[in-house]
Amino acid sequence: MDKYFVAVEGFRLTQCYIVKELSIIQPNGCHDQWRFSAPQDLFMSPKDNQTVRYISQHINGLTLHDKGLNYEILDEIMSDLQHGKIYCHGNAAFKFLQSKLPNTVLIKVKIPREIQSKNCGRIHPARYCSLAKAYAIKDLAV
């Protein structure tokens, strides 16, 4: 069974988790990274707006208005992983992956607070970079 090391960054809202950044380290060791536009049908409560504003300003630097790939492509990317074993970090990532891939083996890995930065093209702490997290997951799971 192929092993995939998956990390996400986004926003946990009242009704769902919105992925804004996804990184996957493939079984061959190469990585893929995507950034997504927000879903077109997204409804946000006032509390959700506060959450997004706080996370954008103080945590990961992502905003809902950042442009990226069409959100519907996420399902296509996820379907490519359904027959593998997926390693991830965090409850939000685990629940998101579980909702997209209910019959896939998911393994949650705890990564340290301090992880090595990766050059992903954005300026933000490594802890909130999906690419840096994917490599940290891989290092711990192997």
MARVO-415034 format. One line per 3 residues: number of its first residue (from 0); their letters; for each residue z negated, x, y negated of N, C-alpha, C. Coordinates in nm, 2 decimals. Atoms other than C-alpha are relative to their C-alpha. Example, Ala and Ser with C-alpha at 12.3 -4.5 7.8 and 13.67 -1.06 7.14 Angstrom:
0> AS> 0.00,0.09,0.12,-0.78,1.23,0.45,0.00,0.09,-0.12  0.00,-0.09,0.11,-0.71,1.37,0.11,-0.08,-0.08,-0.11
//
This chain:
0> MDK> 0.00,0.09,0.12,0.00,0.00,0.00,0.00,0.09,-0.12  -0.01,-0.08,0.13,0.10,0.14,-0.34,-0.12,-0.02,-0.09  0.11,0.01,0.09,-0.18,0.21,-0.59,0.06,0.00,-0.14
3> YFV> -0.03,0.01,0.14,-0.14,0.11,-0.95,-0.13,0.01,-0.08  0.12,-0.02,0.09,-0.38,0.21,-1.23,0.04,-0.07,-0.13  -0.04,0.09,0.11,-0.37,-0.06,-1.50,-0.11,-0.02,-0.10
6> AVE> 0.10,0.02,0.11,-0.54,-0.09,-1.84,0.07,-0.09,-0.10  -0.05,0.09,0.10,-0.51,-0.35,-2.10,-0.09,0.01,-0.13  0.07,0.02,0.13,-0.61,-0.39,-2.47,0.04,-0.13,-0.06
9> GFR> -0.04,0.13,0.06,-0.62,-0.72,-2.64,-0.12,-0.07,-0.06  0.10,0.08,0.05,-0.83,-1.01,-2.74,-0.05,-0.11,0.10  0.06,0.11,-0.08,-1.07,-1.23,-2.54,-0.03,-0.12,-0.09
12> LTQ> 0.02,0.12,0.08,-1.04,-1.57,-2.70,-0.07,-0.11,0.08  0.07,0.11,-0.07,-1.21,-1.90,-2.62,0.07,-0.05,0.12  -0.08,0.05,-0.11,-0.93,-2.02,-2.39,0.07,0.10,0.09
15> CYI> -0.08,-0.09,-0.07,-0.77,-1.71,-2.27,-0.02,0.15,-0.05  -0.01,-0.14,0.05,-0.72,-1.33,-2.29,0.14,0.03,-0.04  -0.13,-0.04,0.05,-0.43,-1.21,-2.50,0.02,0.15,0.01
18> VKE> -0.03,-0.14,-0.02,-0.28,-0.88,-2.39,0.09,0.04,-0.11  -0.09,-0.06,0.10,-0.14,-0.68,-2.68,0.05,0.13,0.04  -0.04,-0.13,-0.05,-0.11,-0.35,-2.50,-0.03,0.02,0.15
21> LSI> 0.02,-0.01,-0.14,-0.06,-0.28,-2.13,0.06,0.14,0.04  -0.04,-0.13,-0.06,-0.04,0.06,-1.95,-0.02,0.00,0.15  0.00,-0.01,-0.14,0.04,0.12,-1.59,0.04,0.14,0.04
24> IQP> -0.04,-0.13,-0.06,0.04,0.45,-1.40,0.05,-0.04,0.14  -0.07,0.03,-0.12,0.28,0.41,-1.12,-0.04,0.09,0.12  0.04,-0.08,-0.12,0.23,0.54,-0.76,0.06,0.15,-0.01
27> NGC> -0.06,-0.14,0.01,0.47,0.84,-0.85,-0.07,0.08,-0.11  0.07,-0.07,0.10,0.23,0.94,-1.13,0.06,-0.02,-0.14  -0.05,0.03,0.14,0.46,0.83,-1.42,-0.07,-0.12,-0.06
30> HDQ> 0.06,0.11,0.06,0.33,0.59,-1.67,0.10,-0.09,-0.08  -0.08,0.10,0.08,0.47,0.28,-1.85,-0.10,-0.06,-0.10  0.09,0.06,0.10,0.32,0.14,-2.17,0.09,-0.10,-0.08
33> WRF> -0.07,0.11,0.07,0.42,-0.19,-2.34,-0.10,-0.05,-0.11  0.08,0.08,0.10,0.30,-0.37,-2.66,0.08,-0.13,-0.01  -0.05,0.13,0.00,0.35,-0.74,-2.69,-0.03,-0.07,-0.13
36> SAP> 0.02,0.10,0.11,0.39,-1.00,-2.96,-0.10,-0.10,0.06  0.09,0.11,-0.04,0.14,-1.28,-2.95,0.08,-0.11,0.06  -0.07,0.11,-0.05,0.24,-1.58,-2.74,0.03,-0.10,-0.11
39> QDL> -0.05,0.09,0.10,0.44,-1.84,-2.94,-0.09,-0.12,-0.01  0.08,0.12,0.00,0.22,-2.13,-2.83,-0.15,0.02,-0.02  0.14,-0.03,0.01,-0.11,-1.97,-2.91,-0.07,-0.08,-0.11
42> FMS> 0.09,0.07,0.09,-0.38,-2.19,-3.06,-0.13,0.07,-0.01  0.12,-0.08,0.02,-0.68,-2.02,-3.21,-0.10,-0.09,-0.08  0.11,0.07,0.08,-1.01,-2.18,-3.32,-0.04,0.09,-0.11
45> PKD> 0.06,-0.09,0.11,-1.19,-2.05,-3.63,-0.08,0.11,0.06  0.08,-0.11,-0.07,-1.42,-1.85,-3.39,0.10,0.10,0.05  -0.10,-0.09,-0.05,-1.11,-1.70,-3.23,0.05,0.09,-0.11
48> NQT> -0.05,-0.07,0.11,-0.98,-1.60,-3.57,-0.10,0.11,-0.05  0.10,-0.09,0.04,-1.31,-1.43,-3.65,-0.01,0.12,0.11  0.00,-0.10,-0.11,-1.31,-1.25,-3.31,0.12,0.10,-0.02
51> VRY> -0.12,-0.08,0.02,-0.95,-1.12,-3.37,-0.02,0.09,-0.12  0.01,-0.08,0.12,-1.03,-1.00,-3.72,-0.10,0.11,0.03  0.10,-0.10,-0.03,-1.34,-0.82,-3.60,0.05,0.11,0.09
54> ISQ> -0.06,-0.10,-0.10,-1.17,-0.65,-3.30,0.11,0.08,-0.07  -0.11,-0.08,0.07,-0.87,-0.55,-3.52,-0.06,0.10,-0.09  0.06,-0.09,0.10,-1.09,-0.40,-3.79,-0.10,0.11,0.06
57> HIN> 0.11,-0.09,-0.05,-1.37,-0.24,-3.58,0.02,0.06,0.14  -0.01,-0.04,-0.14,-1.25,-0.19,-3.22,0.13,0.07,0.03  -0.12,-0.06,-0.05,-0.89,-0.14,-3.12,0.11,0.02,-0.10
60> GLT> -0.10,-0.02,0.10,-0.69,-0.16,-3.44,0.13,-0.08,0.02  -0.12,0.09,-0.02,-0.44,-0.41,-3.29,-0.02,-0.13,-0.08  0.00,0.13,0.07,-0.35,-0.73,-3.47,0.09,-0.09,0.08
63> LHD> -0.09,0.10,-0.07,-0.20,-1.05,-3.34,0.14,0.00,-0.06  -0.13,0.00,0.07,0.08,-1.00,-3.59,0.09,0.12,0.03  -0.08,-0.12,-0.04,0.19,-0.66,-3.45,0.12,-0.05,0.09
66> KGL> -0.11,0.04,-0.08,0.54,-0.70,-3.31,0.01,0.08,0.12  -0.02,-0.07,-0.13,0.63,-0.61,-2.96,0.09,-0.08,0.09  -0.08,0.07,-0.09,0.80,-0.74,-2.65,-0.04,-0.15,0.00
69> NYE> 0.03,0.14,-0.02,0.82,-1.11,-2.59,-0.11,-0.02,0.10  0.12,0.01,-0.08,0.49,-1.22,-2.43,0.04,-0.05,0.14  -0.04,0.05,-0.13,0.67,-1.40,-2.14,0.05,0.11,0.09
72> ILD> -0.04,-0.11,-0.09,0.80,-1.06,-2.01,-0.12,0.05,0.08  0.13,-0.04,-0.07,0.43,-0.99,-1.91,0.00,-0.05,0.14  0.00,0.06,-0.14,0.47,-1.22,-1.61,0.09,0.08,0.09
75> EIM> -0.09,-0.07,-0.08,0.77,-1.03,-1.49,-0.05,0.14,0.03  0.06,-0.13,-0.02,0.59,-0.70,-1.53,-0.11,-0.01,0.11  0.11,0.02,-0.09,0.29,-0.83,-1.34,0.05,-0.03,0.14
78> SDL> -0.05,0.03,-0.14,0.50,-0.96,-1.05,0.04,0.12,0.07  -0.04,-0.12,-0.07,0.62,-0.61,-0.98,-0.13,0.07,0.07  0.12,-0.06,-0.06,0.25,-0.52,-0.89,-0.06,-0.08,0.11
81> QHG> 0.07,0.09,-0.09,0.17,-0.81,-0.66,-0.02,0.05,0.14  0.02,-0.05,-0.13,0.21,-0.61,-0.34,-0.08,0.13,0.01  0.07,-0.13,0.00,0.01,-0.31,-0.44,-0.15,-0.02,-0.01
84> KIY> 0.15,0.00,0.03,-0.36,-0.22,-0.49,-0.01,0.04,-0.14  0.02,-0.02,0.14,-0.46,-0.24,-0.85,-0.14,0.04,-0.04  0.13,-0.05,0.05,-0.74,-0.04,-1.01,0.00,-0.03,-0.15
87> CHG> 0.01,0.04,0.14,-0.86,-0.16,-1.35,-0.14,0.03,-0.04  0.13,-0.01,0.06,-1.16,-0.13,-1.58,-0.03,-0.12,-0.09  0.05,0.11,0.09,-1.37,-0.40,-1.74,0.02,-0.14,0.06
90> NAA> 0.00,0.14,-0.04,-1.44,-0.77,-1.68,0.12,-0.07,-0.05  -0.11,0.07,0.06,-1.17,-0.89,-1.92,0.13,0.04,0.07  -0.12,-0.04,-0.07,-0.90,-0.68,-1.75,0.00,-0.06,0.14
93> FKF> 0.01,0.05,-0.13,-1.02,-0.78,-1.41,0.04,-0.15,0.01  -0.02,0.14,0.00,-1.02,-1.15,-1.49,0.14,-0.03,-0.03  -0.14,0.02,0.04,-0.68,-1.13,-1.66,0.09,0.03,0.12
96> LQS> -0.09,-0.04,-0.11,-0.52,-0.95,-1.37,-0.02,-0.10,0.12  0.03,0.10,-0.11,-0.69,-1.19,-1.12,0.07,-0.13,-0.03  -0.07,0.13,0.04,-0.54,-1.49,-1.31,0.15,0.02,0.02
99> KLP> -0.14,-0.02,-0.01,-0.19,-1.33,-1.30,0.04,0.03,0.14  -0.03,-0.04,-0.13,-0.21,-1.19,-0.95,-0.11,-0.04,0.10  0.12,0.05,-0.08,-0.45,-1.41,-0.74,0.00,0.06,0.14
102> NTV> 0.00,-0.04,-0.14,-0.34,-1.27,-0.40,0.01,0.16,0.01  -0.02,-0.14,0.00,-0.34,-0.90,-0.50,-0.14,0.07,0.01  0.13,-0.07,-0.01,-0.62,-0.65,-0.41,-0.02,0.07,-0.14
105> LIK> 0.04,-0.06,0.13,-0.80,-0.56,-0.74,-0.13,0.07,0.02  0.12,-0.08,-0.01,-1.06,-0.29,-0.76,-0.04,0.04,-0.15  0.05,-0.03,0.13,-1.27,-0.25,-1.07,-0.07,0.13,0.00
108> VKI> 0.05,-0.14,0.01,-1.35,0.11,-1.18,-0.08,0.01,-0.13  0.08,-0.02,0.12,-1.62,0.20,-1.43,0.04,0.14,-0.06  -0.04,-0.13,0.06,-1.49,0.47,-1.67,-0.11,0.04,-0.10
111> PRE> 0.11,-0.04,0.09,-1.72,0.68,-1.89,0.04,-0.04,-0.15  -0.02,0.04,0.14,-1.77,0.60,-2.26,0.10,0.10,-0.07  -0.09,-0.10,0.06,-1.59,0.92,-2.36,0.11,0.04,0.10
114> IQS> -0.12,-0.04,-0.08,-1.24,0.97,-2.22,0.09,0.08,-0.08  -0.10,-0.09,0.06,-0.96,1.21,-2.29,0.11,-0.09,-0.07  -0.11,0.07,0.08,-0.72,1.09,-2.57,0.14,0.03,0.06
117> KNC> -0.14,-0.01,-0.04,-0.35,1.04,-2.48,0.08,-0.03,-0.13  -0.09,0.03,0.11,-0.06,1.04,-2.72,0.08,-0.12,0.02  -0.07,0.13,-0.03,0.04,0.68,-2.72,0.08,-0.05,-0.12
120> GRI> -0.07,0.04,0.12,0.18,0.66,-3.07,-0.08,-0.08,-0.10  0.09,0.07,0.09,-0.11,0.49,-3.23,-0.12,0.08,-0.03  0.13,-0.07,0.03,-0.42,0.62,-3.40,-0.11,-0.09,0.02
123> HPA> 0.12,0.08,-0.03,-0.73,0.48,-3.25,-0.08,0.08,0.10  0.09,-0.07,-0.09,-1.03,0.59,-3.04,0.06,-0.02,0.14  -0.05,0.00,-0.14,-0.93,0.68,-2.68,-0.06,-0.11,0.08
126> RYC> 0.07,0.10,-0.07,-1.18,0.43,-2.55,0.07,-0.14,-0.01  -0.07,0.12,0.02,-0.96,0.15,-2.69,0.15,0.02,0.01  -0.15,-0.02,-0.03,-0.62,0.29,-2.58,0.03,-0.03,0.14
129> SLA> -0.03,0.03,-0.14,-0.47,0.14,-2.27,0.05,0.12,0.07  -0.05,-0.12,-0.07,-0.29,0.46,-2.19,-0.11,0.10,0.04  0.11,-0.09,-0.03,-0.60,0.68,-2.21,-0.09,-0.07,0.11
132> KAY> 0.08,0.06,-0.11,-0.79,0.42,-2.00,0.06,0.00,0.13  -0.07,0.00,-0.12,-0.52,0.40,-1.74,-0.02,0.14,0.07  0.01,-0.13,-0.06,-0.54,0.78,-1.69,-0.15,0.02,0.04
135> AIK> 0.14,-0.02,-0.04,-0.92,0.77,-1.68,-0.03,-0.08,0.13  0.02,0.08,-0.13,-0.91,0.49,-1.41,0.06,0.08,0.11  -0.07,-0.08,-0.11,-0.66,0.71,-1.21,-0.09,0.11,0.04
138> DLA> 0.09,-0.11,-0.03,-0.89,1.01,-1.24,-0.12,-0.03,0.08  0.12,0.04,-0.07,-1.19,0.82,-1.11,0.03,-0.06,0.13  -0.04,0.07,-0.12,-1.01,0.62,-0.84,0.05,0.09,0.11
141> V> -0.06,-0.09,-0.10,-0.84,0.91,-0.67,-0.10,0.09,0.07
//
